[in-house]
Each structure stands twice: as C-alpha cells, then as structure tokens.
C-alpha cells in the first residue's frame, strides 16, 4: 500500500534524507521517498499512519496525513 503524507520544513537533500531514514525506521515500511519541492513523502508498506507522522515530527519536521 502506498501513502502520501505532507511534510513541512524540508529545505535540502539532508532534510529529505532525514525524513526518509525516520520513516524507514517505522515498522511495516518497505520504502520511503521524501520530496522537499512538493512537501511530501511517499511511503510504501502497511505502517500505522500515526506512527509515520510521529517519526517525522521526532526528527524536527511537521507532518500530517
């Protein structure tokens, strides 16, 4: 399953990498791709949506589903 979440505050490649790593650490995630130009992250897998949002917020960005 693919989910798109909104991520605000990414401004560089490092930001995208931080978000992708945070999302990849959530149980059930098989792939995560962040896009700072669109303020989104696309997550593959069956992870809990609230866990995805928390993971992004834990590394300093704002997230919503």
Predicted model as a PDB file, atoms N, CA, C, CB and O in Angstrom, pLDDT in the B-factor column:
MODEL        1                                                                  
ATOM      1  N   UNK A   1       0.836  -1.164   0.000  1.00 92.00           N  
ATOM      2  CA  UNK A   1       0.000   0.000   0.000  1.00 92.00           C  
ATOM      3  C   UNK A   1       0.894   1.244   0.000  1.00 92.00           C  
ATOM      4  CB  UNK A   1      -0.959  -0.012   1.213  1.00 92.00           C  
ATOM      5  O   UNK A   1       1.924   1.277   0.674  1.00 92.00           O  
ATOM      6  N   UNK A   2       0.502   2.240  -0.742  1.00 96.00           N  
ATOM      7  CA  UNK A   2       1.240   3.491  -0.825  1.00 96.00           C  
ATOM      8  C   UNK A   2       0.458   4.595  -0.120  1.00 96.00           C  
ATOM      9  CB  UNK A   2       1.514   3.871  -2.297  1.00 96.00           C  
ATOM     10  O   UNK A   2      -0.752   4.727  -0.301  1.00 96.00           O  
ATOM     11  N   UNK A   3       1.163   5.382   0.683  1.00 96.00           N  
ATOM     12  CA  UNK A   3       0.540   6.514   1.385  1.00 96.00           C  
ATOM     13  C   UNK A   3       1.379   7.751   1.144  1.00 96.00           C  
ATOM     14  CB  UNK A   3       0.396   6.233   2.917  1.00 96.00           C  
ATOM     15  O   UNK A   3       2.606   7.678   1.081  1.00 96.00           O  
ATOM     16  N   UNK A   4       0.721   8.874   1.012  1.00 97.00           N  
ATOM     17  CA  UNK A   4       1.411  10.148   0.881  1.00 97.00           C  
ATOM     18  C   UNK A   4       1.107  10.981   2.115  1.00 97.00           C  
ATOM     19  CB  UNK A   4       0.986  10.893  -0.421  1.00 97.00           C  
ATOM     20  O   UNK A   4      -0.053  11.165   2.484  1.00 97.00           O  
ATOM     21  N   UNK A   5       2.159  11.482   2.747  1.00 98.00           N  
ATOM     22  CA  UNK A   5       1.958  12.381   3.878  1.00 98.00           C  
ATOM     23  C   UNK A   5       2.599  13.727   3.549  1.00 98.00           C  
ATOM     24  CB  UNK A   5       2.557  11.780   5.193  1.00 98.00           C  
ATOM     25  O   UNK A   5       3.565  13.799   2.789  1.00 98.00           O  
ATOM     26  N   UNK A   6       2.056  14.769   4.120  1.00 98.00           N  
ATOM     27  CA  UNK A   6       2.601  16.109   3.937  1.00 98.00           C  
ATOM     28  C   UNK A   6       3.686  16.328   4.977  1.00 98.00           C  
ATOM     29  CB  UNK A   6       1.489  17.199   4.047  1.00 98.00           C  
ATOM     30  O   UNK A   6       3.499  16.042   6.160  1.00 98.00           O  
ATOM     31  N   UNK A   7       4.826  16.841   4.519  1.00 98.00           N  
ATOM     32  CA  UNK A   7       5.947  17.121   5.410  1.00 98.00           C  
ATOM     33  C   UNK A   7       6.395  18.557   5.161  1.00 98.00           C  
ATOM     34  CB  UNK A   7       7.128  16.108   5.185  1.00 98.00           C  
ATOM     35  O   UNK A   7       6.806  18.901   4.053  1.00 98.00           O  
ATOM     36  N   UNK A   8       6.315  19.382   6.181  1.00 98.00           N  
ATOM     37  CA  UNK A   8       6.712  20.771   6.052  1.00 98.00           C  
ATOM     38  C   UNK A   8       8.041  21.010   6.743  1.00 98.00           C  
ATOM     39  CB  UNK A   8       5.642  21.690   6.625  1.00 98.00           C  
ATOM     40  O   UNK A   8       8.313  20.454   7.807  1.00 98.00           O  
ATOM     41  N   UNK A   9       8.873  21.853   6.119  1.00 98.00           N  
ATOM     42  CA  UNK A   9      10.131  22.240   6.728  1.00 98.00           C  
ATOM     43  C   UNK A   9      11.372  21.678   6.053  1.00 98.00           C  
ATOM     44  CB  UNK A   9      10.128  21.829   8.131  1.00 98.00           C  
ATOM     45  O   UNK A   9      12.485  22.020   6.452  1.00 98.00           O  
ATOM     46  N   UNK A  10      11.221  20.836   5.056  1.00 98.00           N  
ATOM     47  CA  UNK A  10      12.391  20.299   4.351  1.00 98.00           C  
ATOM     48  C   UNK A  10      12.927  21.367   3.398  1.00 98.00           C  
ATOM     49  CB  UNK A  10      12.029  18.987   3.569  1.00 98.00           C  
ATOM     50  O   UNK A  10      12.169  21.969   2.637  1.00 98.00           O  
ATOM     51  N   UNK A  11      14.255  21.598   3.447  1.00 98.00           N  
ATOM     52  CA  UNK A  11      14.816  22.633   2.580  1.00 98.00           C  
ATOM     53  C   UNK A  11      16.065  22.188   1.815  1.00 98.00           C  
ATOM     54  CB  UNK A  11      15.146  23.842   3.399  1.00 98.00           C  
ATOM     55  O   UNK A  11      16.619  22.959   1.031  1.00 98.00           O  
ATOM     56  N   UNK A  12      16.511  20.944   2.040  1.00 97.00           N  
ATOM     57  CA  UNK A  12      17.743  20.488   1.380  1.00 97.00           C  
ATOM     58  C   UNK A  12      17.750  18.965   1.262  1.00 97.00           C  
ATOM     59  CB  UNK A  12      18.993  20.971   2.161  1.00 97.00           C  
ATOM     60  O   UNK A  12      16.852  18.287   1.759  1.00 97.00           O  
ATOM     61  N   UNK A  13      18.768  18.447   0.602  1.00 98.00           N  
ATOM     62  CA  UNK A  13      18.910  16.996   0.442  1.00 98.00           C  
ATOM     63  C   UNK A  13      19.014  16.293   1.791  1.00 98.00           C  
ATOM     64  CB  UNK A  13      20.141  16.674  -0.407  1.00 98.00           C  
ATOM     65  O   UNK A  13      18.452  15.215   1.986  1.00 98.00           O  
ATOM     66  N   UNK A  14      19.734  16.912   2.714  1.00 98.00           N  
ATOM     67  CA  UNK A  14      19.880  16.314   4.040  1.00 98.00           C  
ATOM     68  C   UNK A  14      18.524  16.195   4.733  1.00 98.00           C  
ATOM     69  CB  UNK A  14      20.846  17.146   4.902  1.00 98.00           C  
ATOM     70  O   UNK A  14      18.257  15.204   5.413  1.00 98.00           O  
ATOM     71  N   UNK A  15      17.678  17.191   4.563  1.00 98.00           N  
ATOM     72  CA  UNK A  15      16.330  17.138   5.147  1.00 98.00           C  
ATOM     73  C   UNK A  15      15.555  15.947   4.594  1.00 98.00           C  
ATOM     74  CB  UNK A  15      15.562  18.449   4.867  1.00 98.00           C  
ATOM     75  O   UNK A  15      14.932  15.197   5.345  1.00 98.00           O  
ATOM     76  N   UNK A  16      15.601  15.783   3.276  1.00 98.00           N  
ATOM     77  CA  UNK A  16      14.905  14.652   2.651  1.00 98.00           C  
ATOM     78  C   UNK A  16      15.444  13.334   3.195  1.00 98.00           C  
ATOM     79  CB  UNK A  16      15.058  14.698   1.113  1.00 98.00           C  
ATOM     80  O   UNK A  16      14.676  12.422   3.501  1.00 98.00           O  
ATOM     81  N   UNK A  17      16.752  13.237   3.313  1.00 98.00           N  
ATOM     82  CA  UNK A  17      17.371  12.011   3.814  1.00 98.00           C  
ATOM     83  C   UNK A  17      16.953  11.733   5.253  1.00 98.00           C  
ATOM     84  CB  UNK A  17      18.895  12.105   3.718  1.00 98.00           C  
ATOM     85  O   UNK A  17      16.677  10.586   5.606  1.00 98.00           O  
ATOM     86  N   UNK A  18      16.905  12.758   6.078  1.00 98.00           N  
ATOM     87  CA  UNK A  18      16.492  12.590   7.480  1.00 98.00           C  
ATOM     88  C   UNK A  18      15.070  12.063   7.573  1.00 98.00           C  
ATOM     89  CB  UNK A  18      16.604  13.919   8.239  1.00 98.00           C  
ATOM     90  O   UNK A  18      14.783  11.170   8.369  1.00 98.00           O  
ATOM     91  N   UNK A  19      14.182  12.618   6.758  1.00 98.00           N  
ATOM     92  CA  UNK A  19      12.780  12.181   6.757  1.00 98.00           C  
ATOM     93  C   UNK A  19      12.686  10.740   6.260  1.00 98.00           C  
ATOM     94  CB  UNK A  19      11.908  13.118   5.871  1.00 98.00           C  
ATOM     95  O   UNK A  19      11.980   9.924   6.852  1.00 98.00           O  
ATOM     96  N   UNK A  20      13.392  10.425   5.180  1.00 98.00           N  
ATOM     97  CA  UNK A  20      13.360   9.066   4.640  1.00 98.00           C  
ATOM     98  C   UNK A  20      13.880   8.049   5.661  1.00 98.00           C  
ATOM     99  CB  UNK A  20      14.189   8.988   3.351  1.00 98.00           C  
ATOM    100  O   UNK A  20      13.300   6.974   5.811  1.00 98.00           O  
ATOM    101  N   UNK A  21      14.954   8.376   6.353  1.00 98.00           N  
ATOM    102  CA  UNK A  21      15.508   7.466   7.360  1.00 98.00           C  
ATOM    103  C   UNK A  21      14.537   7.282   8.525  1.00 98.00           C  
ATOM    104  CB  UNK A  21      16.856   7.995   7.876  1.00 98.00           C  
ATOM    105  O   UNK A  21      14.360   6.173   9.030  1.00 98.00           O  
ATOM    106  N   UNK A  22      13.913   8.382   8.942  1.00 98.00           N  
ATOM    107  CA  UNK A  22      12.952   8.295  10.042  1.00 98.00           C  
ATOM    108  C   UNK A  22      11.775   7.404   9.657  1.00 98.00           C  
ATOM    109  CB  UNK A  22      12.452   9.697  10.436  1.00 98.00           C  
ATOM    110  O   UNK A  22      11.346   6.557  10.440  1.00 98.00           O  
ATOM    111  N   UNK A  23      11.263   7.600   8.458  1.00 98.00           N  
ATOM    112  CA  UNK A  23      10.125   6.802   8.005  1.00 98.00           C  
ATOM    113  C   UNK A  23      10.518   5.343   7.805  1.00 98.00           C  
ATOM    114  CB  UNK A  23       9.560   7.374   6.706  1.00 98.00           C  
ATOM    115  O   UNK A  23       9.736   4.443   8.112  1.00 98.00           O  
ATOM    116  N   UNK A  24      11.711   5.106   7.299  1.00 98.00           N  
ATOM    117  CA  UNK A  24      12.162   3.734   7.066  1.00 98.00           C  
ATOM    118  C   UNK A  24      12.316   2.950   8.366  1.00 98.00           C  
ATOM    119  CB  UNK A  24      13.481   3.742   6.315  1.00 98.00           C  
ATOM    120  O   UNK A  24      12.281   1.720   8.361  1.00 98.00           O  
ATOM    121  N   UNK A  25      12.484   3.659   9.469  1.00 98.00           N  
ATOM    122  CA  UNK A  25      12.620   3.006  10.756  1.00 98.00           C  
ATOM    123  C   UNK A  25      11.306   2.590  11.390  1.00 98.00           C  
ATOM    124  CB  UNK A  25      13.338   3.895  11.676  1.00 98.00           C  
ATOM    125  O   UNK A  25      11.300   1.938  12.434  1.00 98.00           O  
ATOM    126  N   UNK A  26      10.195   2.960  10.773  1.00 98.00           N  
ATOM    127  CA  UNK A  26       8.876   2.603  11.307  1.00 98.00           C  
ATOM    128  C   UNK A  26       8.522   1.185  10.856  1.00 98.00           C  
ATOM    129  CB  UNK A  26       7.782   3.625  10.836  1.00 98.00           C  
ATOM    130  O   UNK A  26       8.686   0.837   9.686  1.00 98.00           O  
ATOM    131  N   UNK A  27       8.041   0.380  11.786  1.00 98.00           N  
ATOM    132  CA  UNK A  27       7.645  -0.997  11.461  1.00 98.00           C  
ATOM    133  C   UNK A  27       6.605  -1.008  10.348  1.00 98.00           C  
ATOM    134  CB  UNK A  27       7.092  -1.714  12.710  1.00 98.00           C  
ATOM    135  O   UNK A  27       5.623  -0.266  10.389  1.00 98.00           O  
ATOM    136  N   UNK A  28       6.835  -1.856   9.359  1.00 98.00           N  
ATOM    137  CA  UNK A  28       5.894  -2.003   8.254  1.00 98.00           C  
ATOM    138  C   UNK A  28       6.247  -1.201   7.016  1.00 98.00           C  
ATOM    139  CB  UNK A  28       4.546  -1.614   8.706  1.00 98.00           C  
ATOM    140  O   UNK A  28       5.627  -1.387   5.969  1.00 98.00           O  
ATOM    141  N   UNK A  29       7.231  -0.310   7.111  1.00 98.00           N  
ATOM    142  CA  UNK A  29       7.631   0.497   5.950  1.00 98.00           C  
ATOM    143  C   UNK A  29       8.613  -0.303   5.102  1.00 98.00           C  
ATOM    144  CB  UNK A  29       8.267   1.855   6.398  1.00 98.00           C  
ATOM    145  O   UNK A  29       9.618  -0.807   5.603  1.00 98.00           O  
ATOM    146  N   UNK A  30       8.305  -0.412   3.794  1.00 98.00           N  
ATOM    147  CA  UNK A  30       9.201  -1.102   2.880  1.00 98.00           C  
ATOM    148  C   UNK A  30      10.004  -0.131   2.026  1.00 98.00           C  
ATOM    149  CB  UNK A  30       8.416  -2.035   1.992  1.00 98.00           C  
ATOM    150  O   UNK A  30      11.056  -0.495   1.503  1.00 98.00           O  
ATOM    151  N   UNK A  31       9.517   1.113   1.878  1.00 98.00           N  
ATOM    152  CA  UNK A  31      10.235   2.145   1.121  1.00 98.00           C  
ATOM    153  C   UNK A  31       9.667   3.503   1.505  1.00 98.00           C  
ATOM    154  CB  UNK A  31      10.121   1.908  -0.426  1.00 98.00           C  
ATOM    155  O   UNK A  31       8.480   3.627   1.803  1.00 98.00           O  
ATOM    156  N   UNK A  32      10.525   4.522   1.495  1.00 98.00           N  
ATOM    157  CA  UNK A  32      10.085   5.887   1.793  1.00 98.00           C  
ATOM    158  C   UNK A  32      10.869   6.853   0.922  1.00 98.00           C  
ATOM    159  CB  UNK A  32      10.272   6.227   3.304  1.00 98.00           C  
ATOM    160  O   UNK A  32      12.092   6.766   0.821  1.00 98.00           O  
ATOM    161  N   UNK A  33      10.152   7.774   0.294  1.00 98.00           N  
ATOM    162  CA  UNK A  33      10.765   8.782  -0.570  1.00 98.00           C  
ATOM    163  C   UNK A  33      10.219  10.148  -0.194  1.00 98.00           C  
ATOM    164  CB  UNK A  33      10.500   8.475  -2.074  1.00 98.00           C  
ATOM    165  O   UNK A  33       9.008  10.367  -0.227  1.00 98.00           O  
ATOM    166  N   UNK A  34      11.102  11.063   0.163  1.00 98.00           N  
ATOM    167  CA  UNK A  34      10.700  12.420   0.510  1.00 98.00           C  
ATOM    168  C   UNK A  34      10.976  13.360  -0.664  1.00 98.00           C  
ATOM    169  CB  UNK A  34      11.441  12.903   1.782  1.00 98.00           C  
ATOM    170  O   UNK A  34      11.942  13.170  -1.403  1.00 98.00           O  
ATOM    171  N   UNK A  35      10.130  14.368  -0.832  1.00 98.00           N  
ATOM    172  CA  UNK A  35      10.276  15.344  -1.909  1.00 98.00           C  
ATOM    173  C   UNK A  35      10.052  16.735  -1.330  1.00 98.00           C  
ATOM    174  CB  UNK A  35       9.276  15.056  -3.080  1.00 98.00           C  
ATOM    175  O   UNK A  35       8.916  17.139  -1.078  1.00 98.00           O  
ATOM    176  N   UNK A  36      11.147  17.464  -1.120  1.00 98.00           N  
ATOM    177  CA  UNK A  36      11.033  18.784  -0.488  1.00 98.00           C  
ATOM    178  C   UNK A  36      10.320  19.800  -1.374  1.00 98.00           C  
ATOM    179  CB  UNK A  36      12.409  19.305  -0.133  1.00 98.00           C  
ATOM    180  O   UNK A  36       9.703  20.734  -0.862  1.00 98.00           O  
ATOM    181  N   UNK A  37      10.393  19.632  -2.690  1.00 98.00           N  
ATOM    182  CA  UNK A  37       9.732  20.570  -3.591  1.00 98.00           C  
ATOM    183  C   UNK A  37       8.213  20.451  -3.523  1.00 98.00           C  
ATOM    184  CB  UNK A  37      10.202  20.344  -5.016  1.00 98.00           C  
ATOM    185  O   UNK A  37       7.496  21.427  -3.746  1.00 98.00           O  
ATOM    186  N   UNK A  38       7.733  19.265  -3.219  1.00 98.00           N  
ATOM    187  CA  UNK A  38       6.281  19.042  -3.112  1.00 98.00           C  
ATOM    188  C   UNK A  38       5.804  18.980  -1.659  1.00 98.00           C  
ATOM    189  CB  UNK A  38       5.900  17.748  -3.829  1.00 98.00           C  
ATOM    190  O   UNK A  38       4.607  18.862  -1.395  1.00 98.00           O  
ATOM    191  N   UNK A  39       6.747  19.060  -0.723  1.00 98.00           N  
ATOM    192  CA  UNK A  39       6.425  18.955   0.711  1.00 98.00           C  
ATOM    193  C   UNK A  39       5.679  17.666   1.026  1.00 98.00           C  
ATOM    194  CB  UNK A  39       5.587  20.157   1.159  1.00 98.00           C  
ATOM    195  O   UNK A  39       4.698  17.667   1.769  1.00 98.00           O  
ATOM    196  N   UNK A  40       6.157  16.563   0.450  1.00 98.00           N  
ATOM    197  CA  UNK A  40       5.509  15.272   0.667  1.00 98.00           C  
ATOM    198  C   UNK A  40       6.526  14.171   0.904  1.00 98.00           C  
ATOM    199  CB  UNK A  40       4.630  14.915  -0.518  1.00 98.00           C  
ATOM    200  O   UNK A  40       7.717  14.317   0.632  1.00 98.00           O  
ATOM    201  N   UNK A  41       6.017  13.075   1.415  1.00 98.00           N  
ATOM    202  CA  UNK A  41       6.775  11.831   1.490  1.00 98.00           C  
ATOM    203  C   UNK A  41       5.817  10.721   1.079  1.00 98.00           C  
ATOM    204  CB  UNK A  41       7.379  11.586   2.940  1.00 98.00           C  
ATOM    205  O   UNK A  41       4.673  10.672   1.532  1.00 98.00           O  
ATOM    206  N   UNK A  42       6.291   9.842   0.226  1.00 98.00           N  
ATOM    207  CA  UNK A  42       5.506   8.693  -0.206  1.00 98.00           C  
ATOM    208  C   UNK A  42       6.073   7.473   0.496  1.00 98.00           C  
ATOM    209  CB  UNK A  42       5.531   8.521  -1.767  1.00 98.00           C  
ATOM    210  O   UNK A  42       7.267   7.186   0.409  1.00 98.00           O  
ATOM    211  N   UNK A  43       5.209   6.770   1.182  1.00 98.00           N  
ATOM    212  CA  UNK A  43       5.620   5.635   1.998  1.00 98.00           C  
ATOM    213  C   UNK A  43       4.941   4.373   1.490  1.00 98.00           C  
ATOM    214  CB  UNK A  43       5.285   5.874   3.486  1.00 98.00           C  
ATOM    215  O   UNK A  43       3.723   4.342   1.312  1.00 98.00           O  
ATOM    216  N   UNK A  44       5.735   3.331   1.259  1.00 98.00           N  
ATOM    217  CA  UNK A  44       5.219   2.032   0.848  1.00 98.00           C  
ATOM    218  C   UNK A  44       5.201   1.112   2.060  1.00 98.00           C  
ATOM    219  CB  UNK A  44       6.073   1.423  -0.304  1.00 98.00           C  
ATOM    220  O   UNK A  44       6.113   1.145   2.886  1.00 98.00           O  
ATOM    221  N   UNK A  45       4.174   0.301   2.162  1.00 98.00           N  
ATOM    222  CA  UNK A  45       4.082  -0.662   3.248  1.00 98.00           C  
ATOM    223  C   UNK A  45       2.780  -0.512   4.009  1.00 98.00           C  
ATOM    224  CB  UNK A  45       5.256  -0.507   4.192  1.00 98.00           C  
ATOM    225  O   UNK A  45       1.868   0.197   3.584  1.00 98.00           O  
ATOM    226  N   UNK A  46       2.711  -1.198   5.146  1.00 96.00           N  
ATOM    227  CA  UNK A  46       1.466  -1.196   5.915  1.00 96.00           C  
ATOM    228  C   UNK A  46       1.648  -0.588   7.305  1.00 96.00           C  
ATOM    229  CB  UNK A  46       0.930  -2.614   6.041  1.00 96.00           C  
ATOM    230  O   UNK A  46       1.010  -1.017   8.266  1.00 96.00           O  
ATOM    231  N   UNK A  47       2.515   0.403   7.403  1.00 97.00           N  
ATOM    232  CA  UNK A  47       2.775   1.056   8.686  1.00 97.00           C  
ATOM    233  C   UNK A  47       1.572   1.863   9.155  1.00 97.00           C  
ATOM    234  CB  UNK A  47       3.998   1.962   8.581  1.00 97.00           C  
ATOM    235  O   UNK A  47       0.764   2.334   8.355  1.00 97.00           O  
ATOM    236  N   UNK A  48       1.478   2.008  10.468  1.00 96.00           N  
ATOM    237  CA  UNK A  48       0.436   2.816  11.084  1.00 96.00           C  
ATOM    238  C   UNK A  48       0.662   4.285  10.735  1.00 96.00           C  
ATOM    239  CB  UNK A  48       0.414   2.612  12.621  1.00 96.00           C  
ATOM    240  O   UNK A  48       1.774   4.794  10.869  1.00 96.00           O  
ATOM    241  N   UNK A  49      -0.390   4.962  10.288  1.00 96.00           N  
ATOM    242  CA  UNK A  49      -0.284   6.348   9.859  1.00 96.00           C  
ATOM    243  C   UNK A  49       0.192   7.266  10.993  1.00 96.00           C  
ATOM    244  CB  UNK A  49      -1.628   6.829   9.330  1.00 96.00           C  
ATOM    245  O   UNK A  49       1.035   8.137  10.775  1.00 96.00           O  
ATOM    246  N   UNK A  50      -0.338   7.074  12.180  1.00 97.00           N  
ATOM    247  CA  UNK A  50       0.079   7.898  13.320  1.00 97.00           C  
ATOM    248  C   UNK A  50       1.562   7.703  13.620  1.00 97.00           C  
ATOM    249  CB  UNK A  50      -0.760   7.558  14.566  1.00 97.00           C  
ATOM    250  O   UNK A  50       2.242   8.653  14.008  1.00 97.00           O  
ATOM    251  N   UNK A  51       2.069   6.491  13.446  1.00 98.00           N  
ATOM    252  CA  UNK A  51       3.486   6.212  13.676  1.00 98.00           C  
ATOM    253  C   UNK A  51       4.355   6.931  12.645  1.00 98.00           C  
ATOM    254  CB  UNK A  51       3.748   4.695  13.629  1.00 98.00           C  
ATOM    255  O   UNK A  51       5.450   7.392  12.968  1.00 98.00           O  
ATOM    256  N   UNK A  52       3.878   7.025  11.424  1.00 98.00           N  
ATOM    257  CA  UNK A  52       4.613   7.739  10.381  1.00 98.00           C  
ATOM    258  C   UNK A  52       4.721   9.224  10.716  1.00 98.00           C  
ATOM    259  CB  UNK A  52       3.931   7.551   9.016  1.00 98.00           C  
ATOM    260  O   UNK A  52       5.795   9.818  10.618  1.00 98.00           O  
ATOM    261  N   UNK A  53       3.609   9.807  11.108  1.00 98.00           N  
ATOM    262  CA  UNK A  53       3.590  11.230  11.463  1.00 98.00           C  
ATOM    263  C   UNK A  53       4.517  11.484  12.651  1.00 98.00           C  
ATOM    264  CB  UNK A  53       2.144  11.696  11.795  1.00 98.00           C  
ATOM    265  O   UNK A  53       5.282  12.448  12.641  1.00 98.00           O  
ATOM    266  N   UNK A  54       4.457  10.635  13.664  1.00 98.00           N  
ATOM    267  CA  UNK A  54       5.316  10.776  14.846  1.00 98.00           C  
ATOM    268  C   UNK A  54       6.792  10.695  14.472  1.00 98.00           C  
ATOM    269  CB  UNK A  54       4.980   9.696  15.881  1.00 98.00           C  
ATOM    270  O   UNK A  54       7.608  11.466  14.978  1.00 98.00           O  
ATOM    271  N   UNK A  55       7.131   9.771  13.595  1.00 98.00           N  
ATOM    272  CA  UNK A  55       8.530   9.596  13.200  1.00 98.00           C  
ATOM    273  C   UNK A  55       9.075  10.855  12.536  1.00 98.00           C  
ATOM    274  CB  UNK A  55       8.673   8.400  12.252  1.00 98.00           C  
ATOM    275  O   UNK A  55      10.209  11.258  12.795  1.00 98.00           O  
ATOM    276  N   UNK A  56       8.274  11.469  11.687  1.00 98.00           N  
ATOM    277  CA  UNK A  56       8.702  12.703  11.014  1.00 98.00           C  
ATOM    278  C   UNK A  56       8.823  13.835  12.028  1.00 98.00           C  
ATOM    279  CB  UNK A  56       7.707  13.092   9.887  1.00 98.00           C  
ATOM    280  O   UNK A  56       9.792  14.593  12.004  1.00 98.00           O  
ATOM    281  N   UNK A  57       7.857  13.949  12.902  1.00 98.00           N  
ATOM    282  CA  UNK A  57       7.890  15.006  13.914  1.00 98.00           C  
ATOM    283  C   UNK A  57       9.064  14.822  14.873  1.00 98.00           C  
ATOM    284  CB  UNK A  57       6.575  15.032  14.697  1.00 98.00           C  
ATOM    285  O   UNK A  57       9.633  15.803  15.351  1.00 98.00           O  
ATOM    286  N   UNK A  58       9.424  13.589  15.153  1.00 98.00           N  
ATOM    287  CA  UNK A  58      10.540  13.307  16.059  1.00 98.00           C  
ATOM    288  C   UNK A  58      11.886  13.793  15.512  1.00 98.00           C  
ATOM    289  CB  UNK A  58      10.613  11.819  16.332  1.00 98.00           C  
ATOM    290  O   UNK A  58      12.816  14.031  16.282  1.00 98.00           O  
ATOM    291  N   UNK A  59      11.993  13.940  14.187  1.00 98.00           N  
ATOM    292  CA  UNK A  59      13.242  14.453  13.614  1.00 98.00           C  
ATOM    293  C   UNK A  59      13.142  15.933  13.248  1.00 98.00           C  
ATOM    294  CB  UNK A  59      13.620  13.643  12.379  1.00 98.00           C  
ATOM    295  O   UNK A  59      14.013  16.470  12.565  1.00 98.00           O  
ATOM    296  N   UNK A  60      12.066  16.592  13.711  1.00 98.00           N  
ATOM    297  CA  UNK A  60      12.007  18.042  13.625  1.00 98.00           C  
ATOM    298  C   UNK A  60      11.194  18.670  12.507  1.00 98.00           C  
ATOM    299  CB  UNK A  60      13.326  18.525  13.516  1.00 98.00           C  
ATOM    300  O   UNK A  60      11.327  19.864  12.239  1.00 98.00           O  
ATOM    301  N   UNK A  61      10.366  17.890  11.859  1.00 98.00           N  
ATOM    302  CA  UNK A  61       9.538  18.431  10.777  1.00 98.00           C  
ATOM    303  C   UNK A  61       8.068  18.289  11.130  1.00 98.00           C  
ATOM    304  CB  UNK A  61       9.841  17.718   9.439  1.00 98.00           C  
ATOM    305  O   UNK A  61       7.700  17.473  11.975  1.00 98.00           O  
ATOM    306  N   UNK A  62       7.237  19.081  10.483  1.00 98.00           N  
ATOM    307  CA  UNK A  62       5.801  18.980  10.696  1.00 98.00           C  
ATOM    308  C   UNK A  62       5.226  18.010   9.683  1.00 98.00           C  
ATOM    309  CB  UNK A  62       5.116  20.366  10.585  1.00 98.00           C  
ATOM    310  O   UNK A  62       5.591  18.046   8.508  1.00 98.00           O  
ATOM    311  N   UNK A  63       4.337  17.150  10.125  1.00 98.00           N  
ATOM    312  CA  UNK A  63       3.760  16.144   9.235  1.00 98.00           C  
ATOM    313  C   UNK A  63       2.272  16.021   9.462  1.00 98.00           C  
ATOM    314  CB  UNK A  63       4.433  14.791   9.437  1.00 98.00           C  
ATOM    315  O   UNK A  63       1.779  16.238  10.569  1.00 98.00           O  
ATOM    316  N   UNK A  64       1.561  15.672   8.406  1.00 97.00           N  
ATOM    317  CA  UNK A  64       0.135  15.403   8.503  1.00 97.00           C  
ATOM    318  C   UNK A  64      -0.256  14.443   7.390  1.00 97.00           C  
ATOM    319  CB  UNK A  64      -0.690  16.716   8.423  1.00 97.00           C  
ATOM    320  O   UNK A  64       0.425  14.326   6.372  1.00 97.00           O  
ATOM    321  N   UNK A  65      -1.364  13.766   7.612  1.00 88.00           N  
ATOM    322  CA  UNK A  65      -1.830  12.783   6.636  1.00 88.00           C  
ATOM    323  C   UNK A  65      -2.842  13.406   5.684  1.00 88.00           C  
ATOM    324  CB  UNK A  65      -2.448  11.571   7.346  1.00 88.00           C  
ATOM    325  O   UNK A  65      -3.348  12.727   4.790  1.00 88.00           O  
TER     326      UNK A  65                                                      
ENDMDL                                                                          
END                                                                             
